[in-house]
Amino acid sequence: MSHAHGVGCSISVCGDEIVVETVVIVAWHREYPDWASYKLGIFICLNCSGVHRNFPDISRVKSVRLDFWDDSTVEFMTHNGNLRVKAKYEARVPAFYYIPQANDCLVLKEQWIRAKYERQEFMADGKTISPPGNREGFLWKRGRDNAQFLRRKFVLLAREGLLKYYTKEEGKGPKAVISIRDLNATFETEKIGNPHGLQITYRREGHIRNLFVYHESGKLVPLITRNYLKQGFMEKTGPKQREPFKKRWFALDPQERRLLYYKNPLDAFEQGQVFLGSNEQGYDVYEDLPKGVRGNRWKAGLTIITPERRFVFTCPSEKEQREWLESFQDVLSRPLTPLNLLVGLHCRGYWLSSLLVPLAAASTEGSHGRR
């Protein structure tokens, strides 16, 4: 290593990990880690270096190539490194805790970094984290039937495990009361068009309800539980595969094994959902369209096989096709949990009811015609 002119590093790529000499960088430091926190003893990427600069009492940042490195600092970096620091600060990360990925927004990465190094939530002998208390504040919420964001009051009751939100009228009860155990929240900055945009999803009357909100300063409701494995537009046809292909927005929830689809990305309710069981139950996916089926505008096809029917989709590109295929294969290869079985029964009931309604209507029309 050359001390006066920076720290020399050799890099090799191994799967999703970048190796800097004997130091492993977390998966989202895919770009060259040209920066280091010489107070923590870790190599970091450019985006994370900006976050680390925000708390100088915990972390101090240098350029690997451009800044001066004295012998003691180089020795400290050598003694620590990413693997040792990770073992120290991530000793007890809860299994349910969502760890940001490469494509996640900056605010989510910032909260992860602050939780590790500033609040020291995951150290083996770290601080005892007391349960969060009640929270109350205002978020800008998108209207269900229009694109207008209005200021709404949200109240989080930690002990009761409830999230409530109110309209602007004073003295009235909450517009909605949501159980935390039925709630999921993910950052959706691009979809909402705000760096602090959040999508809150919960069940309501047998459907999946979406709330799209943002906070001006980013102090959002702290309930990030999981992310969608894959989202994007595909075109789908109907159960007979003779219906016209229609463009829909799809979101794959790996935890509940649901493929939800919407007419538009910001719709309040889904148009339908597909339960994805396991390969052992006869569920499968393959990279093609059934014989005799042709897409509309897009030709890169996918077919999901379930015990009830085939679901046929086309993707806008071969790249999207590969990403969707890998995501579906990931979910189908996972074993089912008791919760998955309940979700599966619900989804199958949803699918059967959506099928029986038009059949009943057709039967009624036929009997009227015979009269």
N, C-alpha and C positions, 0 to 999 in steps of 0.2 A: 504493500500500500504506500502511496506517496502522500505524505502528510501535509506538506506546505501547499500543495496544489489540489488537495481533495483526496477522497478515498477511492481507490481503484476497485471496481467490482466486475466480476465475470458472471454472465447470466446464462442459464439454460432453462428451457421450458419443459415441464413434465406434467402432462395433463392440464389441470386447471391451476396448477401451482407454478409460481416463478421462483427459481432458486437463485439467491444472491450469495455466492460462495456456499456457506453452510446454513444460510438463513432462508426459511420458507416464507414467502409473502402470501397473504390471504388472497382468495380467488379473485376479488375485484380489483387488485393491484395488477391488472394485466399489462398496463403500459410500463415502460421502463421506470423503476423506482429510483428516480434521480434525487430524492430527498430523504432525509433521516431526522428522527427525533433523537437528538443526542442526549436528552435528559431521560428518556425512556429506554433508549438503546435499540430502536427499531428502524428499519427502512420503510419508507412510505411513498405513495404516488403523489402527483401534483395536486389532485383534488383534495386528498386527505391532509396534505401539508397546510392547505388553507384553513381547514378546521382546527388542526393542532395549534396554529398561531393564535387562535381565539382564547386559549387558556394557557398563558405563559407560565403560570405557577406550577402547572402539571407537565407541560411539554415545551421544548425549545427546538426549533427547526433549523437545519443547515442544508445547503446544497451539497450533494455528494461530490460534484465535479468542480464547483466554482469557489466554495468557501475554504478557509484555512482550517486544518485539523491538526491539533497538537497530539503528542504521543499519548497523553492520559485519556483523551477523548476516544482515540482509536482503540486503546486498550479496553475502555468501558464498552464500546460497541462490540468488540470481539468477545468479551466476557458474557454479554447479554444476547442480543439478536432476537429475531422474531419468534423462534420456537420457544425459547425460555420465557420471554415476556408473555407470549400467548398462554403458556402453561400457568403463569402466575395470575394474570388478569382475567382469564376465562376458565378458571378452575371449576366453577359451579354454575354454568349457564343453564337455565331451565330448559328442559326438552321442548317445551312449547314456545320458547322465545324465538321470534323471527330474526334471523341474521341476514342483513342486507346482501344482495347479490350485485353483480357487476352493472346491470342496467337499472338498478333502483335509483331513485332521486337522491339528491345531495342531502336533503333534510333528514331522510331516514338514516343515511350513513352517519350524519352528524350526531344523531341521538344515540346510535350504537357506540360511537367513539366516546361520547361523554359518559355513557353508562359504564363503560369499561374503566376509563382512566380518571375521569373527574369524580364520579360518584362511587366508583369501585364496587359495583353491585355484585360482581361475580368472583371475587377473590375468596379463596378457601377460608382465610381468617379475616375477611373483609368486614365492612360495616354491616350491621343488621339493618335490613331495609324494612321499614315499617310500611304496612299496607297504606295505599293512597287514601286520603280522605275524600270528602265530597268536593265536587268542583262545579262551578257555575260560571257561565260566560256566554258570549255571543259569537255565533258563526254565521257566515253568509251561506244560505241554503238555496239551491236551485229549485224553482217551482216545478211541480210534477207535470203540468201541462204546458209549460212554456220555458223559455230559456233565461228567464229573469232571476237573478240572485237577490234574495231579500234577507235582511238581518233577522235572525231568529235566536231566541234564548234557549240554551241547552243546559241541562242539569244532570250531573253524574252522581248517583247515590251509591257509594262504594259498599256500604254494609248490606243494603238491600239488593245490590247487583242489578241496578236499573239505570237506564239512560232515558231521560225525558226531553222533549223539546216543545216549545210554546210558540204560538203565533204572536203578533204584535199587540193583540188585545190584552189589556190588563184585567186581572181578576177572573180569568177563565182557566179551566183545567188544561192539562197538557194536550197537545195535538196527537202525540203518540207516546206510549210507554213501552220501552224495548228492554227485554231481558238480556243481560250481558252474555249469558251462555248461548243465546241464539244470534249473537251479533258478531260480525267480522268487519274489520276496518283496514283499508289499504290506501297508501298514497297513490294518487292518480293525477300527477301534475300535468302531463301532456293532455290527457283526456279532458280534464276540467279547465285547463288553460291558466293555471295559477300555480306558482311554486310551492304553495302550501295546501294544495287540493287533496281532499280525502273522500273516498267512497265508503259509505257505511251500508252494509248489507245485512238484512235480517228477514226472518220468515213472517209473513202476514197473511192469514186466511188462505193457507195452502200455496201461496205464491212467494217468490223472492222479491223483496222490496229494496230498492236502492235509494239512498239519500246522497246527494252530491253537495259537499260543503267545502268551505275554505276559511282560514283565519288570516287576517291581515299580517300578523307577526309570526305565524307558524306555530303558535302554542295550541296545538290541536288536542282533541280528546285522546289520551294516551292508551289506546286499546288496540295496538297493532298486533293481531294474532297470527295472521297468515297472509300469503299473497296468492294471486292467481298464477298458475303455472304457465299459462299461455293465454293471450288475448289477441283478437284481430278479426278481420272480415273474412268470411268464406261464403260461398253460395251453396244452398241446400235444395234438394228436391223432396217430394213427399213419399209416403210409404209405398206407393206403387211404382215409383221411379219413372213415371210417365208425366208427372206434374212439372210445370216450368221451374227452373232453378231460380231462386230468389236470394238476393244478397242480404246477409244477416251478420250482426256482430256477435261473436262467440267469446265466452270466458270459461276457462277450465279450472274448476276448484278441486285440487287434488285431495284435500282433507275429507270432503264429503263425496268425492268421486262424481261430481255433477258437471256436465257440459251444459251451460246455460246459453240461450241465444235470444237476441234482442233485435228489433228493427233498426234501432240507432244506439250508439254507445252510451248515451246518457238517458235512456229510457228508465222510468221509475220501476216498471215491472217487466219480467221476462216474458217472451212469447211462448217459450217451451223449455224443456230440460230433458237431458238424456242421462240416465244412470249408467256408470261404467263399472261393472263388476270386475271379476278377476279372470285371467286366462283359464284357471281351473274350473270356472263355472261356464265356460264356453264363449266368453267374450273375446273378441279379437279385432284387429284393425289391419288393413292392408293397403298398399300404395297403388291404387288403381280404381277404375270405375267398373261396375258390373258390365258384363257383355251386353251390347246393344244400347247402353246408356251413354248419352253425350251431354257434356256440359253446355252452358250458355256462352258466356264470354271467356271463362277460365277453363283450362283443360287439365290442370294438374289435380288428379282425383284422389280421394280417400274414401274408404268404405269401412264403417264400424259394424261389426256383427254382434247382435245381442240375441238372447233367447226368443225375444218377441218379433224382431224385424231387423232389416238392414237400414242403416243411416248413411246416406250418400252425400258427399260434399265435393266441391272443387275449390282450389286455392288460387290466389292471384299470381303465384310464382312457384317454381320448383323449390326455392329456398324455404318459403312458407310451408310448402307441403312437407318437407323434411322435418321442420321444426314441430309442426303439428303431429306428425307421425311419431317422432321421438317422445313427445309429451304424452300422447295416448298410450304408447307402449310402456312408459314409465308407470302410469297409473294402473294399467291392466296387470302389470307384473307384481303389484303390491298385494299382500294378503288382506282380506277383509277384516274389519273390526265389527263388534256388535253395533256400534253407531252406524257404520256403513250399511248393515243389513236393514236397519230401520229406515234409513234414507232411501235404500233401494225399493222397499215396499211402498214408500210414499210416492216415489217417482213412477213406479209401475202403475199405481192407482191413478196418478195424474195422467199418464199416457193413455190408459184404458178409457178414462172418462172423456178425454179429448177425442178418442176414436169413436166411442159409443154415441156421443151427442149427435154428430152428423148422420150416423147410421139410423138413429131413432127418428131424426127429422126426415130422412129419405123414406123410411118406412111409413111415416105418417102421411107424407105427400102421396105415396103410392096408394095407400088405402083410400085417401080422399079422391084420387083419380079414378079408382075402381067404382066408387060410388057414383 
